Amino acid sequence: MKTPTPLKKILNSKPTTQRLIQQANNLQRLNHRLAGLLPTPIVQHYKIANIEQGALIILCSSSAWATRLRLHQAKIIKGFQDYQVHSLTIQIAPANTNNDSEKPLKPATAMSQQTSKLLIELSEVTEDPKLKRALQRLSLRSKKTS
């Protein structure tokens, strides 16, 4: 039987995956920096989507929070000068509303032990604590072999 390739090796071997991981890490750092510039109540209502052509693109949960964020525009731009940011673009991206009553529930799908092990390996190399816990919970859905 062929031994499984460690997930870390797979992720590091693909240039596309490496770029995605690097971009996710960069966005995480940018969001952390933005959190340090803003008052605490605003923090949970935004996330940075990208920096594009000198514009910092931020997604906000509502127009009311976008307005509050605009009050801090000068401070945000100054805080990102080292990224050559000269403008701020705020887009509204409301949180997904789940209408569970409209969607039929699917039974939970069990996964193989091998897939479960790969998820555990991925959680070990993941820096984001929420993602790490989610991967660990997901890995528990493996088929129980006696």
N, C-alpha and C positions, 0 to 999 in steps of 0.2 A: 504494500500500500504506500502510495506517495505521501510524504509528509507535507502538510500545508505550508505555504510561504507566509512568513510573518507579514502582517498588515503594514507595519511600519516600512518594511522593505518595498512592498508594492507601491505605497504612497510616495516614497522617495524616488522610485524609479521612473515615474511618469512626469514629464515636464508640465503638462496641463494641471495635474493634481498639485504639484509643487507650487505653481502660480496661484491656484485657488487657496491653498493653505496659507501662503504668504499674504495674499490679499485679505483673507479673513483675519489674520493676525494684525495686519496694518489697520484695518477698520476697528478692531478691538482697541488698539492703542489710541486711535483718533477719538473714539467714543469716551475712553477713559480721560483723555485730555479735556474734552469738551465738558465732561462731568465736573472736572475741577474748576472750570470757568463759570459755571452756572449755579444758581441757588438750588438747593435740594429738591423742592417741590416740582421743578421743571424736568429734572433728570429722567424720570420714568416715562415721559411723554414724547421722547424724541430718540432718533438714532441717526448716525451719519451713514449716508448711502454711498457717497463717493466724493472725490475732489476731481473736478474736471475743468480744464482750461481756466484755472484760477478761481473757480467758484466752488465753495464748499456746499455740497448738497445734503440737506438734512430732512429727514422724514419726520413729521409730527402727527400725533394721534388725532388732533382736531384743529379747527381754525382758531379757536380760543387760545390753545397752547402755542400755536404758531405766532399769534399776535404777541404773546408774552415773550416768546423767544426773540422776536424782532426787536424788542426793547434792549436786548443785550447784543445786538448785531455788531456794534463797534468793538466791544470787548472780545467777541468771538473772532472777528477778523484779525485783531491784534494778536490774539493767542495762537493763531495759525500762520503768522507771517513767514515762518521758516518753511512753509509749504507753498509760498507765493500765492496765498489766498488773498484776493482783493474784493470778492463779493460773496454774498450768501444767498443761496436759493433754498427756500423752504417749501416743501411739498406736503400735502395732506395725504396721509395713508392711514385711514381709520383701522382700528383693530378689527380682526375678523369676528363677525357675529356668527355664532354657531346656532343654527336652527336644527337641533337634534331631532325635533319632532318630524321634520320633513325628510330626513335621511334614514333609510333602513339601517339598522345596526348590523355590522359584519361580525361573524365569529372571529375571535382571536386566532391567528395563524401561528402554529408552532414552527420552530425553525430547527435545523440540524445542530448537533453539538459543535460541528466545525464552524458554522456561522456564529454560534454563540461565543466561541473562543476568539474568533476574529473581532467581534464587537468588544469583547473585554480588552483585547490588545489595542484596539483603537482608542478605547477610553483611557488607557494608560499613557498614551502619547498626546492626549487632548488637554489643552491648557484651560479651556473654559469650564468652570466647575458645574454649571447647569447642564451643558452638553455631556460632560463626563458622567454625571448621575443618570441622565436619560439613557445613555448607551449601556450603562450597567444594568438599569432596569429592563431595557429591551433584551439584553442577553439572557435574562431569566426566563424568557419564553421558549427556551429550547425543549425539544422532546425529551422526556425522561426515559432513558434506556435502562432496563433492569438486567 
